[in-house]
Amino acid sequence: MRTAEIGHLLRLEWQLDRRQKHAWGSMALYVVSTVYVCYQGVRHLSDVPVWNALFWIVVLFAAFNALARSFQREDAGRQLYLHTLASPRSVILARTLYNALTMVALSLLSLGAYALFIGDRPLEQAQLGTFVATVLLGGIGFAMVLTLIAALAARAGNGIGLMAILGLPIVLPMLLSVMKASKLALDGLPLSVTGQYLGWLVAIDAIAVALAWLLFPYLWRD
Amino acid sequence: MKGGWWKIGTVLLLLYVVIVGLRTPLAPALVHASVDRIAPGPVSFDIKGYNTHFTEGSVTAWLENDGQQVCSAPVEVLADDRARVTVTVPQGFRKPLTSVWVFTAKDGPIALHDAFFTEGLGDGITGTPCRPGGKYLRSGLAFPDRAILNETIRNLFFHVPMWFAMMALMTIAVWQSVRVLRSGSLEADRSALSAVHTSLLFAALGLTTGSLWARVTWGGWWTSDPKLNGSAVTVLIYAAYLVLRGSIPDAHKRARLAAVYNVFAYALMLVFLMVLPRLTDSLHPGNGGNPAFSTYDLDSSLRAVFYPAVLGWIGLACWAYTLTDRTERLNALAHEAHDR
């Protein structure tokens, strides 16, 4: 594994994103508008299960929207150029890592907007630290599972529609464990109870990244 | 017929499963008592049996509460499956639920567990054993008769092995996808597609048999249950696989991308099927605190049909897969000839 190469690729991603500031803007706007639409539908929610479920639906679709970008923005020429420079495994690891960082920012933004509009009543009796950790782990987990799917959808020459079809059934196990963990954290249960679900989450992440590492070279070459 | 022995074996196994699985009677059992609450004093009630033989030989009945027995007066037999039991209920049973037992010369001891809500509880009675000694003649294979399941217990030989067959085909599909990734062979890609098509057929069969079974036993066509969610996700994944294939015109690219998705999805699906049952309770036997079928298959009569059924259905699935694969190959050849 080439750490230096991954570092360069990460920096490249960062620079590309800095050059296209509207990309960040569009992701943030997507989250805020989704939350605002939810707010128009439900106003304030204090029912913990519904609050929890709606929150994760918002994060899930924000993830789909944000991650679909990661392989779509390059044209064939730039892809070929990257192909000659870097090994595919470095590319997928760098992208996954970068997407994970993106999702950290995005899920925190979602949480902020959601608590502001939909209400933070459920957070009052929650184990706040565990809950925020779950949110971060969930966002990172979506990135780990969906990065390869984004690559697949982009290679198939099809946009976010195909990504949703391919990704939803695969991300469901992760979504269920993360919803369960965050529900427990919201109910104020200690880390010793929630930890089991977070452990599964990390295990699923590890498996997904290992599979992506194994499989991506077959997607990369044409 | 070179190499066709396993097809003959499959046919024989499934014939055995259908004949023995559908013709074997349920073991004799008591299904109903006309009274559901007893209090100290004389009580008389009718019991209803299923596959019982009350008219053949003498019939003895007794109540049992926490291991203590109270014998009944002579039983009045009304029919092979109906009898009237008269018994004097003592004061002082320990537990709130009392069972009724019947012993017949042909069926042996059979019970209706926890049949009566019991009044007049105390510290126990001075009971006497009521079960007659001597042998009884229960002949041949019989499946356990469980409340709620009753005759539908036979669906075990169809519903469950169909899922096993589906998983076997999906494993074949993944293996073919790995071959695609290693060699880029379009033939392996076609085999993977054939396996997925056939496995979806078995998923449909498993869903149909399961849905009917759920309607009869649980009261709904679809329940919120981890196994059902697991099967729904599995079907969605493979439907997505077909959509992915449909969206790529180039054959080599299609083969590669579909293989990548298949391997990725299969591995995560296996994780899902392992994790999911621990997230929520299930109505399925062997999950969520429910006893598995094996716990009441005391004489292994279910196993004697279930294991052959698993082999038979997997054999049938493999056979269907090879036929689909060959048809697809012929279609591809015909296509080529037409193009030329």
HADDOCK unambig.tbl for C-alpha pairs under 7 A between the chains (distance, minus, plus):
assign (segid A and resid 152 and name CA) (segid B and resid 257 and name CA) 6.65 0.50 0.50
assign (segid A and resid 156 and name CA) (segid B and resid 247 and name CA) 6.78 0.50 0.50
assign (segid A and resid 156 and name CA) (segid B and resid 248 and name CA) 5.82 0.50 0.50
assign (segid A and resid 165 and name CA) (segid B and resid 240 and name CA) 5.89 0.50 0.50
assign (segid A and resid 166 and name CA) (segid B and resid 240 and name CA) 5.44 0.50 0.50
assign (segid A and resid 169 and name CA) (segid B and resid 233 and name CA) 5.48 0.50 0.50
assign (segid A and resid 169 and name CA) (segid B and resid 236 and name CA) 6.19 0.50 0.50
assign (segid A and resid 169 and name CA) (segid B and resid 237 and name CA) 5.73 0.50 0.50
assign (segid A and resid 170 and name CA) (segid B and resid 265 and name CA) 6.30 0.50 0.50
assign (segid A and resid 170 and name CA) (segid B and resid 268 and name CA) 6.76 0.50 0.50
assign (segid A and resid 173 and name CA) (segid B and resid 272 and name CA) 5.39 0.50 0.50
assign (segid A and resid 211 and name CA) (segid B and resid 264 and name CA) 6.37 0.50 0.50
assign (segid A and resid 215 and name CA) (segid B and resid 260 and name CA) 6.16 0.50 0.50
assign (segid A and resid 218 and name CA) (segid B and resid 181 and name CA) 6.89 0.50 0.50
assign (segid A and resid 218 and name CA) (segid B and resid 256 and name CA) 6.95 0.50 0.50
assign (segid A and resid 219 and name CA) (segid B and resid 257 and name CA) 6.50 0.50 0.50
